Amino acid sequence: MQKETINSFFQKVYLWMFFGLLISALTAYSVFWFPALFAFIILTPLFWVLVILELGIVIVLSMLLTKISATTAKVLFILYSFLTGLTLSVIFFAYTLESIFAVFFIVAVMFLLLSLYGYFTKRDLSRLGPILFVGLIGIIIAAVVNMFLKSSQFSLIISIIGVVIFTALVIYDTQVIKKFFALEGKNKEVLSKLAIFGALKLYLDFINLFLFILRLFGKRRG
């Protein structure tokens, strides 16, 4: 019975993650067809307002999950997916549609295999947590520094490291979500919120892995 319950829980996690990706993809693609809207979003201070809102939602879902209702968590996740779609619309203007779809397919297959490994592996990956966290902070700092340096070589190195870190994070986060279930498997309300939290973690892993691989192999528009 427990295994079936775990499977049901992960089905909710993956379905919410897929739903979030679908919202983001449709939003970004829709903005692509309205250049004026794109310019208003990306080329004005509104872009940074959206980024701050996205960060705020992640903080709420990560740190205040126990204090909000499952319905609120779902609404925030949907809102986050929509806002991310708005800011991600830039990739449709930077890369060809063919390369975006090709990279997305590759990342989808990678994600599936990596997440399955994280689910079924018997190895305890908890030691990876601090290492991946430090690596993640390092990437963020390096990316900020490179905004001023504008070095293509440095950007290439950041992208390669980013792929490695988020590849590991897919595996690690899948196992962490499984451990969450083991701790709260009898509380339906908590599990409902944890499904959203797990979907958010895997959504972020997928999006970042996609963006780093797109930077490495995506074909830029002429």
C-alpha positions as a printed Julia matrix, in Angstrom:
222×3 Matrix{Float64}:
  0.0    0.0     0.0
  2.74   2.41    0.89
  4.39   2.02   -2.5
  1.1    2.84   -4.24
  0.71   5.92   -2.05
  4.23   7.05   -2.91
  3.51   6.54   -6.59
  0.3    8.54   -6.3
  2.14  11.34   -4.54
  4.85  11.49   -7.21
  2.22  11.46   -9.93
  0.82  14.66   -8.4
  4.31  16.16   -8.2
  5.07  15.41  -11.85
  1.62  16.49  -13.04
  1.93  19.84  -11.27
  5.44  20.26  -12.62
  4.25  19.49  -16.16
  1.34  21.88  -15.71
  3.75  24.61  -14.62
  6.02  23.99  -17.61
  3.02  24.07  -19.94
  1.86  27.42  -18.55
  5.37  28.88  -18.87
  5.87  27.56  -22.41
  2.5   28.8   -23.67
  3.0   32.19  -22.03
  6.51  32.65  -23.44
  5.45  31.52  -26.9
  2.42  33.84  -26.85
  4.59  36.85  -25.98
  6.84  35.92  -28.92
  4.0   36.77  -31.32
  3.59  40.27  -29.87
  6.93  42.14  -30.21
  5.48  45.28  -28.62
  4.44  43.31  -25.54
  7.86  41.66  -25.43
  9.59  45.05  -25.55
  7.35  46.34  -22.76
  8.16  43.33  -20.56
 11.85  42.85  -21.25
 13.12  46.33  -22.07
 11.49  48.23  -19.21
 11.79  48.12  -15.38
  8.8   45.76  -15.45
 11.24  42.92  -16.13
 12.94  43.39  -12.75
  9.58  43.72  -11.03
  8.63  40.32  -12.46
 11.95  38.81  -11.34
 11.44  40.13   -7.81
  7.9   38.75   -7.76
  9.18  35.34   -8.9
 11.81  35.36   -6.16
  9.2   36.35   -3.59
  6.91  33.47   -4.57
  9.79  30.97   -4.33
 10.63  32.29   -0.85
  7.0   32.01    0.28
  6.61  28.47   -1.04
  9.96  27.41    0.42
  9.93  29.07    3.83
  6.25  29.62    4.62
  4.8   26.4     3.19
  3.52  25.2     6.58
  1.67  28.49    7.18
 -0.29  28.68    3.93
 -3.12  26.52    2.65
 -2.78  23.97   -0.14
 -5.02  26.14   -2.33
 -2.79  29.17   -1.78
  0.27  27.09   -2.64
 -1.35  25.96   -5.9
 -2.35  29.51   -6.87
  1.17  30.78   -6.13
  2.73  28.0    -8.2
  0.47  28.79  -11.16
  1.26  32.5   -10.81
  4.98  31.73  -10.63
  4.78  29.62  -13.79
  3.0   32.45  -15.61
  5.52  35.09  -14.49
  8.41  32.83  -15.46
  6.86  32.4   -18.89
  6.83  36.17  -19.33
 10.52  36.53  -18.5
 11.5   33.41  -20.45
  9.94  34.8   -23.62
 13.35  36.31  -24.4
 14.68  32.92  -25.52
 12.3   32.9   -28.5
 13.91  36.1   -29.73
 17.47  34.92  -29.01
 17.34  31.34  -30.38
 15.7   29.61  -33.33
 12.5   27.69  -32.7
 14.1   24.49  -33.98
 16.95  24.62  -31.47
 14.6   25.52  -28.59
 12.35  22.53  -29.3
 15.32  20.2   -29.85
 16.98  21.2   -26.57
 13.66  20.96  -24.74
 13.19  17.39  -25.98
 16.74  16.43  -24.97
 16.31  17.94  -21.5
 12.93  16.2   -21.08
 14.54  12.81  -21.74
 17.5   13.65  -19.47
 15.18  14.81  -16.71
 13.1   11.64  -16.88
 16.14   9.37  -16.6
 17.77  11.45  -13.86
 14.6   11.7   -11.78
 13.96   7.97  -12.1
 17.48   7.33  -10.85
 16.91   9.65   -7.91
 13.68   7.84   -7.1
 15.01   4.29   -7.27
 18.61   4.63   -6.08
 19.4    3.17   -2.66
 22.37   5.5    -2.16
 21.96   8.27    0.38
 22.6   11.51   -1.51
 22.18  13.83    1.49
 25.92  14.64    1.46
 25.46  16.28   -1.93
 23.14  18.92   -0.49
 25.72  21.36    0.93
 28.0   20.92   -2.08
 25.21  21.65   -4.55
 24.04  24.63   -2.51
 27.52  26.16   -2.52
 27.82  25.46   -6.25
 24.46  27.11   -6.88
 25.47  30.23   -4.96
 28.76  30.26   -6.88
 26.94  30.17  -10.22
 24.68  33.05   -9.22
 27.65  35.17   -8.13
 29.6   34.28  -11.27
 26.62  35.17  -13.47
 26.27  38.56  -11.78
 30.0   39.25  -12.2
 29.81  38.26  -15.86
 27.03  40.79  -16.42
 29.79  43.37  -16.09
 32.66  41.38  -17.65
 30.56  40.18  -20.61
 33.05  37.39  -21.26
 31.87  34.69  -23.67
 34.48  32.23  -22.34
 33.42  32.84  -18.75
 29.8   32.4   -19.81
 30.7   29.06  -21.41
 32.34  27.85  -18.19
 29.34  28.96  -16.12
 26.98  27.09  -18.45
 29.01  23.86  -18.26
 29.15  24.01  -14.46
 25.45  24.86  -14.42
 24.59  21.74  -16.4
 26.6   19.59  -13.97
 25.0   21.14  -10.88
 21.41  20.97  -12.1
 21.9   17.44  -13.42
 22.87  16.45   -9.89
 20.05  18.54   -8.4
 17.39  16.63  -10.36
 18.61  13.4    -8.77
 19.11  14.92   -5.32
 15.78  16.78   -5.21
 13.85  13.69   -6.34
 15.29  11.76   -3.41
 14.57  14.67   -1.04
 10.93  14.72   -2.17
 10.73  10.99   -1.52
 12.06  11.57    2.0
  9.45  14.28    2.55
  6.78  11.73    1.78
  8.3    9.27    4.26
  8.04  11.92    6.98
  4.54  13.22    6.18
  2.94  10.24    4.42
 -0.1   10.18    6.72
 -1.03  13.86    6.54
 -3.1   14.57    3.41
 -3.08  18.36    3.84
  0.69  18.5     4.25
  1.22  16.09    1.35
 -0.95  18.26   -0.88
  1.32  21.23   -0.16
  4.47  19.12   -0.44
  3.37  18.0    -3.91
  3.39  21.66   -4.99
  6.72  22.28   -3.27
  8.22  19.21   -4.93
  6.83  20.3    -8.3
  8.43  23.72   -7.82
 11.85  22.23   -6.99
 11.81  19.94  -10.03
 10.37  22.71  -12.2
 13.29  24.97  -11.26
 15.77  22.15  -11.92
 14.23  21.49  -15.34
 14.11  25.15  -16.39
 17.67  25.88  -15.32
 19.03  22.71  -16.92
 17.17  23.65  -20.11
 18.55  27.21  -20.12
 22.16  26.15  -19.53
 22.05  23.5   -22.25
 20.33  25.96  -24.59
 23.2   28.42  -24.03
 25.68  25.69  -24.89
 23.99  24.15  -27.94
 21.18  26.47  -28.98
 21.41  28.1   -32.4
 21.16  31.87  -32.08
 19.12  33.92  -34.47
 21.08  35.8   -37.08
